[in-house]
């Protein structure tokens, strides 16, 4: 195992931020830590790279106890924080060189590595401009490049693509997949389920400091919900009219006017709704169940989960 | 875990890399402040003063203002700049994802603050030497007092910066702490001639007084036993404050 977290809790005053979390991150996987804001994801990461000390429990990274070997562990990992930490007056190349020195890299290795990462994250045409002139997407790519300067065996990404446009997200995802394919273990947090589903081999869903579910995305979907989802708009009052005459569905979820019903074969229900709504005023959609459905059904933020 | 000097130096190099790009923004106001005082008070007020402490008023002012230059260089660095890195830029959070530990951050920042005090103090020394205000070779010893002053004010400012919850409180530090020090630390008039016995003892707590007395002795080329007390004061207070700052840095960065 690259990371072993054993019954770890973290208390800040009265607040229990992380509650008896146990995780195993095997070598070479892309592991996703999912959960709503405030679920304890960032605190868990901070404990893994040894900046926050757990209140109880133990953490081993690269088979070393993080409490006893912080410097040695951190020499072999890279972390991209939620907030980009860049020196705005300096260029991307200079930023990378400054960061490389934190790992005690020296010339010519330092410049060689900085240049490689400029190429890898496609920052070449902006490599010598002051960072303050770069767009948000370019700055994020530079922040990720920084965390790769020491060619880490473990890359930790805290919400890598929050606030980025779709093209940048796609580009970053493919870079992260490439890293995984070449043997880097990736541990990331996100609250975008499409990101988790595309990137992660394994996910753990956190809520209120606890891991509430864990597994491969496809397995989680299979084990927790039916295969298909039918979505359409209707008020709770209209719901009984639409569902009248068909067996009551096992799982359904409502977000405002939007009703989502999960079943293994949606054909009958979809036909039933279409019949009552021939002009599709209800925006009916039939789609495969995804990780977002699982996430919402487990964490239920702002949404009412009915069984 | 103990301090790693190479890691502390990488923190120092971060600041140096940034400073190379923005030095003209920082150096101009801080460096000109003592030069302006020297010109306005030394030439202006000095015109009405035939001598002070047995020398021209410009000569009297020079050693004290040298210490002020060193004090300013360190103070601006460890107050506003460190506060911004700590609170807004999160620079230290990023450093702590690498093998750098909080102790290295503290050492690197103090070394950098001392470096800045040496830049300001060194420039100011060149100016006063050019004006012929440091005629004795012994005045070169004052160059060694610049980093000592930098260390002291790095420690004082750091202890304050780590404590305050709000950036606006720095105006207290500058107006109610550094300005009185500037005015009452033997720089503009000899304390010994204006204060009575009891008050002279009270004045000994003023941190800036001690570097100024050392610098004055160097410029005059006259050693005396009290200078040993001045050195002990500067080193002891610095170490005490840094030991305290060390605990605060750890608490701030690793909770």
Interface residues (C-beta under 8 A of the other chain):
Chain A: X12 X49 X51 X52 X53 X70 X71 X72 X74 X75 X77 X78 X79 X81 X83 X85 X87 X89 X90 X94 X97 X98 X99 X101 X102 X103 X104 X146 X147 X150 X156
Chain B: X1 X4 X6 X7 X10 X11 X13 X14 X17 X18 X21 X22 X89 X90 X91 X93 X94 X95 X96 X97 X98 X99 X100 X101 X253 X254 X255
